[in-house]
Amino acid sequence: MDTKLIGVKYPTSATVAMGKKMLHEVQTVADKNVLKSVIHNLLFADKFNYVLVNFEGIYYVCEKDSDTTFCKRKIEYHPLMEKLV
């Protein structure tokens, strides 16, 4: 089963003033061995605030907990969950 993720950024005053819509693209990761590096890249290189993950039917939110590491939390509901089905 493929793992699906969405990187989420909070809107800033600049994006709101310019009228930009916050688009959330679904990414699919087939290889579970690279999943951690993909999440790390989204959080630290691409500067997403958090990543919503559907891993084997269980939903998680991954967030930064320091400058180089992240943590995951199991969740029951998120407004973007329907995109990861």
N, C-alpha and C positions, 0 to 999 in steps of 0.2 A: 504494500500500500504506500502510495506517495504521500509525503508530508507537504502541507500547504501552509504558506505564511503570508502575512500582510504587515508591512512596515507602516507605522502610524506616526505622523508629525502633527503637533498642535499648531493651529493657525496662529500666525503672528500679526502684529498690527500692520506690517508692510503687506502681507498677503491679503489681509482683509481690505485694506485701503485700495489695493490694486484690483480687487474683485476676483482673485484667483480661487478656484475651487480646489479643495483638498482631495485629490484622487488617490485611491488606495488600490494598488495593483497586486493581484494575487501571484505569488511565485510558487512554483512546484519544485520540490527537491526529491529526487528519486533515491539518491545515495545517502543513507543515514549517517555515514561516516563523515560527511562534509557539512552536516546540519549545523553543528556548533560554529563552524567558521562562517557560514552564511549569516547566521544570527548575529555573530560578533561584527561582521562587516556592515550589516544594516544599522546596528546601533552606534558603532564608533566611527566608521568611515563615511557612511551615508547620512549620519546624524539624525536618525529616527528617534522619537521619544520612547517608543516601545514597539515590540513585535508581537503580533497575535499569531499563534501557532496551532494547527490542527495536526496532532501526532497520534496516529492510529485511533482516531475518533475521540481523543481526549484533547480538550482545549487548554492552552497555556498562554499567559502573558509573560514575556521576557523583558526585563527592564535593567538598566544600568544600576549597579550598586557601588561602583567606584569608577575610577578613570580607565580601568582596563578589564573589569570583570562584570558579569551580569548574573541575574538570578531569574528563576522562573517560578510562576505561581499557577496552580491549577484553578481554572475558573468554570463557573456554571453558565454564565451568560455574558455576552458582549454584543452590542448593536451590529458589529461587522461579521458575526459568526456565520450568517447565511451565505456570505461570499466564499467561505472555506469548505462548504459541504461538497 
